[in-house]
Amino acid sequence: MKNLVLVLVLAVSLSSVYAQNSSYEDIMKKNIDLLYKASDMSDYQKVANTFEIVANKETANWLPLYYIALTKIYMSYSAKDSDKKDLYLDEAQKFLDKALALNSNESELIVLQGFLHQARISIAPVSRGQKYSGLANSYFDKAEKINSENPRIYYLKGMNVLNMPKMFGGGKENALPLFQKAKEKFDKFEVSNELYPNWGSQGNEKRLNYCQN
Amino acid sequence: MRRLLILTVSFLSFYNLNAQQIIKGIVTDSRGDAVIGANIYIKDTYIGTSTDGLGKFQLEINNSDKNILIISFLGFENFEKEINIDILNQELKIKLKESTDNINAVIITAGAFDASDEKKSITMRPLDIVTTASGEGDIYGALNTMPGTQKVGEKGGLFVRGGEGYETKTYMDGMLVQKPYSSSMPDDPSRGRFSPFLFNGTIFSTGGYSAEYGQALSSVLILKTKALADEDETEITLMSVGASASHTKRWKNTSLSFIADYSNLSPYFKLIEQDIDWLKSPESYGGNLIFRQKVNKRGMIKTFGSFNQSESHLLYPNYEVGENQLIKLFNDNGYMNTVYTDMLSSKLKMKMGFAYNSNIDDIDINENNVKTKEHAGQSVLNFKYFFNDDYALKFGTEIYNFNYNQDYFDFNSDEVFNTNFENTIYSSFAETELKLSSKFAGRIGSRFEYSSLSKKYNISPRISLAVKTGKFSQLSFAYGIFYQAVQNDYVKFNNDLNSEKATHYIANYQLFKKDRTFRIEAYYKDYKDLIKYQVLNLPVKDSYNNSGYGYSKGFDIFWRDRKTFNLIDYRVSYSFLDTERDYLNYQNAAVPTFSSKHNFAFVYKHWITKLTTYLGLTYSYSSGRTYYNPNNSVFLDDITKDYHDLSFNASYLTTVFGNSTIIHFSVSNLLGIENVYGYRYSSQMNDDMIFEAHPVKPGAKRFAVLVFMLSIK
């Protein structure tokens, strides 16, 4: 028993030393994992902070910037106050701009730009719906031209359609084919390295079920 | 065994002390509240952590040599400190400084309704304007529901805080619009020339505005046009009173739009009987051109051009003259501006602009004719230098040249009387904008103007201050002197007249929290050097002078709530106005005919998701206005009955062949109240030895319009 305590103490202290000395790959991997598991604002905030630390060091790498922007978009969805929601998106846009300046032709970044515009809609659907859903779609189309195998394009397009009033061609039936297409692409999708964006599959599955019922 | 454990643990901590060092502390804002989730890290390393729920943090570092600790959090300025032995052995207490671009930072609000930011609650963005029932799709109509304004149904335009309509000036991207309203017949209200969809922001200032703006006694309306268009788009609009079409093309750094419009009230007037004897209903056509070019990273060139021609004829019962007059109005208006803004360095912003206005009013009154040609050119060069985030200096210079030429053809004498003048106003201004802390901001400036016609100069100091009184509330104050060149009708006879002068004193309290705004503003406005004359249109120089004066004082209350009721946005405005003036041909100081003591507006908007329809309802109230009654020996002693209006509109959003479409319907005066704007009197006494009164009323009780807007992308 006491031995166990000892081992635990050792393990804990070692792991904390390890974490703080870890390499770019390790810290990113761990943090991306934390991002996908995050459930509340304080989790997101910590994750965003860590990505920011990495981005500050890895100034020529678009991935940390991508993940900061993605985290801030999630934060915007989780925030309760509409001013804060916009503020997080403004922040996300700043980091995304930096990332796009490094790699303007990366389909994941362009998809993320569409996702960011999409996030603006939910804050004031009536006044923003038309403008931002159009903007979001134009980025999804652009991303599709660069890499039509990116499943997130169809997943987010589906979300756009799902959330649109029926009158404008929205609703379950119209969104379903997009989620189906996204599923096909998700099933085939292989990341070139572990740190590369690879999210949305579960969400897509959920929407797919919802639309089929 | 226990010993071993203790030994190991103590060894571990010993090891930590040697090879690793600990920085710990607590992060708060300036108020002392914990900052939760702040990012704590060592520069150029992956070593970092976040503050916990109490704002506390603890960070282990390997080597303290020349390491820099950075603390950052959204809305605050970064904190940086070199790590040395001193900070390792104590609990750090770090107060982050709120960054001044934080959304909660103090901003100057006295006088101004800044609506350029859609997050702010006091908005007048395009959709806000068109969904304001009673606005009838007109920018000025919608602004007439804002506090400080006054309903003057027979004229239109913005009458602000006891000021005449001409005292409000419209600026587009900082350039003056000489004729923002359409030309209109007597007792027929004018409308704004520009579609609300051209602009993505409006700042409506009811007093105390920046030294950047001159030549407006009471109010400025600052319209900000959109930057690059978002995408290619074709729009077709069909109305019960006309049609318009536009096409927009977007390239990477360029966008170009053309708009053509036509309106004709004749079918509507045939359907709905009018109290006005239109011989030719108002008909107009026009076009706009909008060009946007992004130059380098932060530079932008905006060009806007518009032309418009309109014509209408009516039989006007001129009781003062005692005859029916055949009036024919022909208007030809052109406006263009080009504005180039850029950052010359990271600290110096430049704005260069040119504007040209041309307006011809050609009016036949029976066999007589008045033809008025006005041309105005304006060039502006402004700079803003940012010393740092908290201190900026704005300065600029402007040349404004105005040409007026009027021919009056008198049928009886078969003679043409010409009046004309040219005036160039040279002005310059300088203004500092400073933030002493996130709680206190100030704007202090002055404007200098010289008129080539009167050979006189004016200096107008302007001061605004704002103090934050709580997290969501603030107090603002403004003081300023404002000059405006005398109206053409008088300058044309007397070139030496001084500018009219107004002094504003404003105090404002604003509470803004989560889509709810409360605002109260009290003001005092002192008028001097207003125009006085004995007889209008008397071509005698000395009959016009600057001996007029007046005051207005009161308060405005504004409440907007977009939060309490789901999908409902409503606002309430109330204005109290106490004003008197002695000007024009007034016999003595009196309440002017265009002002009412109480103005109230309730604007309600409701989005119905199921019907994808926006419903709007506006109730407006104005207490009675004074009018001149020749039967009463006391000047302007009579008051009209109160004005009431309940307007309704609905905008139905749908798609036609996959293109988003809006079908809009609006109608005014649902309750069918007989509103009277004033009275005109016969010039001759009738058999009962009194001058007979004739009410000035709208052409019809109600006005309705149906609009179909299709946008193809």
Interface residues (C-beta under 8 A of the other chain):
Chain A: K2 N3 V5 L6 V9 L10 S13 S16 V17 Q20 N21 S22 Y24 I27 M41 S42 Q45 K46 A48 N49 T50 E52 I53 V54 N56 K57 D81 S82 D83 D86 L87 Y88 E91 A124 V126 S127 R128 Q130 K131 G134 L135 S138 P165 M167 F168 G169
Chain B: M1 R2 L4 L5 T8 V9 L12 N16 Q20 I36 G37 A38 N39 I40 Y41 K43 D44 T45 Y46 I47 G48 T49 S50 G53 E60 I61 N62 S72 L74 G75 I103 E118 K119 R125 L127 D128 D230 E231 K514 D515 L567 W607 T609 T612 Y614 L653 T654 T655 G658 S660 K713
